[in-house]
Amino acid sequence: MSGTILSILMLAGIALGVGGIYMIGWRHDAKRGWLMIVAAMVMFMNVTIWTIPVAEPGAAGVANAGE
C-alpha cells in the first residue's frame, strides 16, 4: 500500500513541477508557478524521507544509549 502512495505522490510532484514551469513560461503567472514548484519539491522530499532505510534498534552496529 505504501508503495502505491509513494508512486502517486511522485506522479503528482512531476505534474506540479511541469505545471509550474508552464505557469511561469507561457501563462506569465510567476507567483502561482513558483508555488507549484515548491509544492512539488516538498512532495519529492517527503518521498525521499520515507524511502531512506533505517537500522533496526537491536541490529549490529547500532549504538545502544543504555549501555
MARBA-3410 file (N, C-alpha, C, O; in Angstrom, 1 decimal):
67
0.8,-1.2,0.0,0.0,0.0,0.0,0.9,1.3,0.0,0.6,2.2,-0.7 ~ 1.9,1.3,0.8,2.8,2.5,0.8,3.5,2.7,-0.5,3.8,3.9,-0.8 ~ 3.9,1.7,-1.2,4.5,1.8,-2.5,3.6,2.5,-3.5,4.0,3.3,-4.3 ~ 2.3,2.2,-3.4,1.3,2.8,-4.3,1.2,4.3,-3.9,1.1,5.2,-4.8 ~ 1.1,4.6,-2.7,1.0,6.0,-2.2,2.2,6.8,-2.6,2.1,7.9,-3.1
3.4,6.2,-2.5,4.6,6.9,-2.9,4.7,7.1,-4.4,5.2,8.2,-4.8 ~ 4.2,6.2,-5.2,4.2,6.3,-6.6,3.2,7.5,-7.0,3.6,8.3,-7.9 ~ 2.1,7.5,-6.4,1.1,8.6,-6.7,1.7,9.9,-6.3,1.5,10.9,-7.0 ~ 2.4,10.0,-5.2,3.0,11.2,-4.7,4.0,11.7,-5.7,4.2,12.9,-6.0 ~ 4.8,10.8,-6.3,5.8,11.1,-7.3,5.2,11.6,-8.5,5.6,12.6,-9.1
4.1,11.0,-9.0,3.4,11.4,-10.2,2.8,12.8,-10.0,2.8,13.7,-10.9 ~ 2.2,13.1,-8.8,1.7,14.4,-8.5,2.8,15.4,-8.5,2.5,16.6,-8.9 ~ 3.9,15.1,-7.9,5.0,16.0,-7.9,5.5,16.4,-9.3,5.9,17.5,-9.5 ~ 5.6,15.4,-10.2,6.0,15.7,-11.5,5.0,16.6,-12.2,5.4,17.5,-12.9 ~ 3.7,16.3,-12.0,2.6,17.1,-12.6,2.7,18.5,-12.1,2.5,19.5,-12.9
2.9,18.7,-10.8,3.0,20.0,-10.2,4.3,20.8,-10.8,4.2,22.0,-11.1 ~ 5.4,20.1,-10.9,6.6,20.7,-11.5,6.4,21.2,-12.9,6.8,22.3,-13.2 ~ 5.8,20.3,-13.7,5.6,20.6,-15.1,4.6,21.8,-15.2,4.7,22.7,-16.0 ~ 3.5,21.7,-14.4,2.5,22.8,-14.4,3.1,24.1,-13.9,2.7,25.1,-14.4 ~ 4.0,24.1,-13.0,4.7,25.3,-12.5,5.5,25.9,-13.6,5.5,27.1,-13.7
6.2,25.1,-14.3,7.1,25.6,-15.4,6.1,26.2,-16.5,6.4,27.2,-17.1 ~ 5.0,25.5,-16.8,4.1,26.0,-17.7,3.5,27.4,-17.3,3.4,28.3,-18.1 ~ 3.2,27.5,-16.0,2.6,28.8,-15.5,3.6,29.9,-15.6,3.3,31.0,-15.9 ~ 4.9,29.6,-15.3,5.9,30.7,-15.4,6.2,31.0,-16.8,6.3,32.2,-17.2 ~ 6.4,30.0,-17.7,6.8,30.2,-19.0,5.8,30.8,-20.0,6.1,31.7,-20.7
4.6,30.2,-20.0,3.6,30.5,-21.0,2.5,31.4,-20.5,2.0,32.2,-21.2 ~ 2.1,31.2,-19.2,1.0,31.9,-18.7,1.5,33.2,-18.0,0.6,34.1,-17.7 ~ 2.7,33.4,-17.8,3.4,34.5,-17.1,2.7,34.8,-15.8,2.5,36.0,-15.4 ~ 2.5,33.7,-15.0,2.0,33.9,-13.7,3.0,33.2,-12.7,2.9,32.1,-12.3 ~ 4.0,34.0,-12.4,5.2,33.5,-11.7,4.9,33.1,-10.3,5.4,32.2,-9.8
4.0,33.8,-9.6,3.6,33.6,-8.2,3.0,32.2,-8.1,3.5,31.4,-7.2 ~ 2.1,31.8,-8.9,1.5,30.5,-8.8,2.4,29.4,-9.3,2.4,28.3,-8.8 ~ 3.2,29.8,-10.3,4.2,28.8,-10.9,5.2,28.4,-9.8,5.5,27.2,-9.7 ~ 5.8,29.4,-9.1,6.8,29.0,-8.1,6.1,28.3,-7.0,6.8,27.4,-6.3 ~ 4.9,28.6,-6.6,4.2,27.9,-5.6,4.0,26.4,-5.9,4.2,25.6,-5.1
3.7,26.2,-7.2,3.5,24.8,-7.6,4.9,24.1,-7.6,4.9,22.9,-7.2 ~ 5.9,24.7,-8.0,7.3,24.1,-8.0,7.7,23.8,-6.5,8.3,22.8,-6.3 ~ 7.4,24.7,-5.6,7.8,24.5,-4.2,7.0,23.3,-3.7,7.5,22.5,-2.9 ~ 5.7,23.2,-4.0,4.9,22.1,-3.6,5.4,20.8,-4.1,5.4,19.8,-3.4 ~ 5.9,20.8,-5.4,6.5,19.6,-5.9,7.7,19.2,-5.2,8.0,18.0,-5.0
8.6,20.2,-4.9,9.8,19.8,-4.1,9.5,19.3,-2.7,10.2,18.4,-2.3 ~ 8.5,19.8,-2.1,8.0,19.2,-0.8,7.6,17.8,-1.0,7.9,16.9,-0.1 ~ 6.9,17.5,-2.0,6.4,16.1,-2.3,7.6,15.2,-2.5,7.7,14.1,-2.0 ~ 8.6,15.7,-3.3,9.8,14.8,-3.5,10.6,14.6,-2.3,11.1,13.5,-2.0 ~ 10.7,15.6,-1.4,11.4,15.5,-0.1,10.7,14.5,0.8,11.3,13.7,1.5
9.4,14.5,0.8,8.6,13.5,1.6,8.9,12.1,1.1,9.1,11.2,1.9 ~ 8.9,11.9,-0.2,9.2,10.6,-0.7,10.6,10.2,-0.3,10.8,9.0,0.0 ~ 11.5,11.1,-0.4,12.9,10.8,-0.1,13.0,10.4,1.4,13.7,9.4,1.7 ~ 12.4,11.1,2.3,12.4,10.8,3.7,11.8,9.5,4.0,12.4,8.7,4.8 ~ 10.7,9.2,3.4,10.0,7.9,3.6,10.8,6.7,3.1,10.6,5.6,3.5
11.7,6.9,2.1,12.3,5.8,1.5,13.8,5.6,2.0,14.4,4.6,1.6 ~ 14.3,6.4,2.8,15.6,6.2,3.4,15.6,5.0,4.4,14.7,5.0,5.3 ~ 16.5,4.1,4.2,16.5,2.9,5.1,17.0,3.3,6.5,17.9,4.1,6.6 ~ 16.3,2.7,7.4,16.7,2.9,8.8,17.1,1.6,9.5,16.5,0.6,9.2 ~ 18.1,1.6,10.3,18.6,0.4,11.0,17.6,0.0,12.1,17.0,0.9,12.7
17.4,-1.2,12.3,16.6,-1.8,13.4,17.2,-1.5,14.8,18.5,-1.4,14.9 ~ 16.4,-1.2,15.8,17.0,-0.9,17.1,18.0,-1.9,17.7,18.9,-1.5,18.3 ~ 17.8,-3.2,17.4,18.7,-4.2,18.0,19.7,-4.7,17.1,20.5,-5.7,17.4 ~ 19.9,-4.1,15.9,20.8,-4.6,14.9,22.2,-4.3,15.2,22.5,-3.4,16.0 ~ 23.2,-5.1,14.6,24.6,-4.9,14.9,25.0,-3.6,14.3,24.6,-3.2,13.2
25.9,-2.9,15.0,26.4,-1.6,14.5,25.6,-0.4,15.0,26.0,0.7,14.8 ~ 24.5,-0.7,15.7,23.7,0.4,16.3,24.1,0.6,17.7,24.0,-0.3,18.5 ~ 24.5,1.8,18.1,24.9,2.1,19.4,23.7,2.2,20.4,22.7,2.8,20.0 ~ 23.8,1.5,21.5,22.7,1.5,22.5,23.0,2.5,23.5,24.1,2.5,24.1 ~ 22.1,3.5,23.7,22.3,4.6,24.7,22.3,4.1,26.1,22.9,4.7,27.0
21.7,3.0,26.4,21.5,2.5,27.8,22.7,1.7,28.3,22.8,1.4,29.5 ~ 23.7,1.4,27.5,24.8,0.6,27.9,26.0,1.4,28.3,27.0,0.9,28.6
END
